[in-house]
Amino acid sequence: MFLSTLHDILICTKLVDIGNAVAYCMFRLNKLTDYAIVVMQYVASRPEVPLHTTRELTVATKLPSSTVSKILKELQDHGLLTSQRGMKGGYSLARPPSMISVAEIIEALEGSMGFTECATAPGYCELEGNCRVQNNSYVIGRALQETLGSITLADLTTPLQIGKMRTSNRRSALTSITSGARRIQ
């Protein structure tokens, strides 16, 4: 199956046909994070433009100006964008697109990433210590984090494909998970 945006990979609100299997995705990003990825992909896909204004980004992404402004501030505060003030000012990537991961963008807007709350905030869940899936949730969260950490902005400037995806640093962006001797993915 061919996927046109990261949204199709992470925020599957529909059934996704993957080869002979059909999967329903559960991991969701909040809208602001989704929009931040859209803004960052736009900036990364236009390296010939040294600075991007809030107005330009608002028009190009069709997002409200206040939303774009909030996103730009968060991304700048987390060192993913730099800004230049003044009449000819604007925003640019703080590093090359191949050096900024999707995981960094998500964490800039949402904080620590994990499959469950107990994987990111120990002591928060009242079942902790008695939960039989806590370790598995941690393993799944690590696999998710490693996968998103291996996908860069440079990768997002072209359509991705499930199953045959290679990232700009030549690593597979799909993580294998095993259960005993059985390979899940």
C-alpha positions as CSV (number, residue, x, y, z in Angstrom):
1,M,0.0,0.0,0.0
2,F,1.3,3.4,-0.9
3,L,1.1,6.2,1.8
4,S,1.2,9.8,0.8
5,T,1.7,11.4,4.3
6,L,2.9,10.5,7.7
7,H,-0.7,11.1,8.8
8,D,-1.7,7.9,6.9
9,I,1.0,6.0,8.8
10,L,0.4,7.2,12.3
11,I,-3.1,8.4,12.5
12,C,-5.0,5.7,10.7
13,T,-8.6,6.6,11.1
14,K,-9.5,4.0,8.5
15,L,-8.7,0.3,7.9
16,V,-5.3,0.0,6.2
17,D,-4.6,-2.9,3.8
18,I,-1.0,-4.1,4.3
19,G,-0.4,-7.0,1.9
20,N,-2.8,-9.8,2.8
21,A,-3.5,-8.4,6.3
22,V,-5.8,-5.6,7.3
23,A,-4.7,-3.6,10.3
24,Y,-6.4,-0.8,12.3
25,C,-3.9,1.7,13.7
26,M,-4.3,2.8,17.3
27,F,-1.5,5.3,17.8
28,R,-2.8,8.9,17.5
29,L,-1.1,12.3,17.4
30,N,-3.0,15.4,18.6
31,K,-3.9,17.8,15.8
32,L,-1.2,20.4,16.7
33,T,1.5,17.7,16.4
34,D,0.1,16.6,13.1
35,Y,0.2,20.2,11.9
36,A,3.7,20.7,13.2
37,I,4.8,17.8,11.0
38,V,3.1,19.4,8.0
39,V,4.8,22.7,8.7
40,M,8.2,21.1,9.2
41,Q,7.8,19.0,6.0
42,Y,6.9,22.2,4.0
43,V,10.0,24.0,5.3
44,A,12.2,20.9,4.6
45,S,10.9,20.5,1.1
46,R,12.0,24.0,0.1
47,P,15.7,24.3,0.9
48,E,16.1,27.0,-1.8
49,V,14.1,29.4,0.4
50,P,16.4,30.5,3.3
51,L,13.6,31.9,5.6
52,H,9.9,31.2,5.8
53,T,7.5,33.7,7.2
54,T,4.5,32.9,9.3
55,R,2.3,34.3,6.6
56,E,3.9,32.1,3.9
57,L,3.5,29.0,6.1
58,T,-0.1,29.9,6.9
59,V,-1.0,30.2,3.2
60,A,1.0,27.1,2.1
61,T,-0.4,24.8,4.8
62,K,-3.9,26.3,4.9
63,L,-3.7,26.4,8.7
64,P,-4.9,29.3,10.9
65,S,-2.2,31.9,11.5
66,S,-2.5,31.5,15.3
67,T,-2.0,27.8,15.0
68,V,1.1,28.2,12.8
69,S,2.5,30.8,15.2
70,K,2.0,28.5,18.2
71,I,3.7,25.6,16.4
72,L,6.6,27.8,15.3
73,K,7.2,28.9,18.9
74,E,7.2,25.4,20.2
75,L,9.5,24.1,17.5
76,Q,11.9,27.1,18.0
77,D,11.8,26.6,21.8
78,H,12.9,22.9,21.3
79,G,15.7,23.8,18.9
80,L,14.2,22.5,15.7
81,L,13.7,25.9,14.1
82,T,15.7,29.1,14.3
83,S,14.2,32.5,13.7
84,Q,15.5,35.8,12.3
85,R,13.6,39.0,13.3
86,G,12.9,42.0,11.1
87,M,11.3,42.9,7.8
88,K,13.2,40.1,6.0
89,G,13.0,37.7,8.9
90,G,11.5,34.3,9.2
91,Y,12.1,30.7,10.2
92,S,14.5,28.1,9.0
93,L,15.4,24.6,10.1
94,A,18.0,24.5,12.9
95,R,19.7,21.4,11.3
96,P,19.6,19.7,7.9
97,P,16.3,17.8,7.3
98,S,18.3,14.5,7.5
99,M,19.2,15.3,11.1
100,I,15.7,16.0,12.4
101,S,13.6,13.0,13.3
102,V,9.8,12.7,13.4
103,A,10.2,11.6,17.0
104,E,11.9,14.9,17.9
105,I,9.0,16.9,16.4
106,I,6.4,14.8,18.3
107,E,8.3,15.1,21.6
108,A,8.6,18.9,21.0
109,L,4.8,19.2,21.0
110,E,3.7,16.3,23.2
111,G,6.6,15.5,25.6
112,S,7.9,12.1,26.2
113,M,6.6,9.5,23.8
114,G,5.4,6.1,24.9
115,F,2.8,3.4,24.1
116,T,1.2,3.7,27.5
117,E,1.5,6.3,30.3
118,C,3.4,3.9,32.6
119,A,6.2,3.7,30.0
120,T,6.8,7.4,30.1
121,A,5.7,8.4,33.6
122,P,6.6,5.7,36.2
123,G,4.4,5.8,39.3
124,Y,1.5,7.3,37.5
125,C,-0.6,4.1,37.1
126,E,-2.1,2.4,40.1
127,L,-1.6,-1.0,38.5
128,E,2.2,-0.5,38.2
129,G,4.0,-3.4,39.8
130,N,1.0,-5.7,39.4
131,C,0.5,-5.2,35.7
132,R,1.3,-8.2,33.5
133,V,1.7,-6.2,30.3
134,Q,3.8,-3.3,31.6
135,N,7.0,-4.7,30.2
136,N,5.4,-5.5,26.9
137,S,4.0,-1.9,26.7
138,Y,7.5,-0.6,27.4
139,V,8.9,-2.8,24.5
140,I,6.2,-1.6,22.1
141,G,6.8,2.0,23.1
142,R,10.6,1.6,22.5
143,A,9.9,0.1,19.1
144,L,7.6,3.0,18.3
145,Q,10.1,5.5,19.5
146,E,13.0,3.9,17.5
147,T,10.9,3.7,14.4
148,L,9.8,7.3,14.5
149,G,13.4,8.3,15.5
150,S,14.7,6.7,12.3
151,I,12.3,8.6,10.0
152,T,13.7,12.1,9.2
153,L,12.3,15.2,7.6
154,A,14.3,14.4,4.6
155,D,12.3,11.1,4.3
156,L,9.1,13.1,4.5
157,T,9.8,15.1,1.4
158,T,8.9,12.1,-0.8
159,P,6.0,9.6,-0.3
160,L,6.8,6.6,2.0
161,Q,5.8,3.0,1.5
162,I,5.1,0.4,4.1
163,G,7.1,-2.7,4.0
164,K,9.9,-1.4,1.8
165,M,10.7,1.9,3.6
166,R,14.3,2.9,4.0
167,T,15.2,6.1,5.7
168,S,17.8,8.6,4.6
169,N,20.4,7.1,6.9
170,R,19.8,3.7,5.2
171,R,18.3,2.1,8.3
172,S,15.0,0.2,8.1
173,A,12.3,2.2,9.7
174,L,10.3,-0.9,10.6
175,T,11.2,-2.5,13.9
176,S,11.0,-6.3,14.4
177,I,9.2,-7.5,17.5
178,T,9.4,-11.1,18.6
179,S,7.4,-13.0,21.1
180,G,9.4,-16.1,22.1
181,A,10.3,-17.8,18.8
182,R,7.5,-16.1,16.9
183,R,8.3,-13.0,14.8
184,I,5.4,-10.6,14.9
185,Q,6.8,-8.0,12.5
